[in-house]
Amino acid sequence: MKERMTITIDKDIYDLLQELPRKVSLSEVISWSLKAMFQDIKIGRELSSEELKEWVDRTPEGKDFRRRLKEQWGPTIAKLDESIAKITGSGKKKNKKHN
């Protein structure tokens, strides 16, 4: 069963997403990304690239998704990765000692 959800994202991410081909749906990408994030949480650490590939490939749907994502979005994914790294890096708080 699928449910609808409204999300808010930064303008630069939105602009990058608008450039992507539509053979892999944005909803599908978000769903798989969230599933991967929750898989990380379950194991208590970040999945390695190989572990993520193995996890996605466990089902025929995951294999098909990864194949289509790589074929259609491959070059653009690098741009998204850079933007995500900027966002996640800026969200970390630095410890400051108060005198």
Rosetta blueprint (number, residue, H / E / L):
1 M L
2 K L
3 E L
4 R L
5 M L
6 T L
7 I L
8 T L
9 I L
10 D L
11 K H
12 D H
13 I H
14 Y H
15 D H
16 L H
17 L H
18 Q H
19 E L
20 L L
21 P L
22 R L
23 K L
24 V L
25 S L
26 L H
27 S H
28 E H
29 V H
30 I H
31 S H
32 W H
33 S H
34 L H
35 K H
36 A H
37 M H
38 F H
39 Q H
40 D H
41 I H
42 K H
43 I H
44 G L
45 R L
46 E L
47 L L
48 S L
49 S H
50 E H
51 E H
52 L H
53 K H
54 E H
55 W H
56 V H
57 D L
58 R L
59 T L
60 P H
61 E H
62 G H
63 K H
64 D H
65 F H
66 R H
67 R H
68 R H
69 L H
70 K H
71 E H
72 Q H
73 W H
74 G H
75 P H
76 T H
77 I H
78 A H
79 K H
80 L H
81 D H
82 E H
83 S H
84 I H
85 A H
86 K H
87 I H
88 T H
89 G H
90 S H
91 G L
92 K L
93 K L
94 K L
95 N L
96 K L
97 K L
98 H L
99 N L
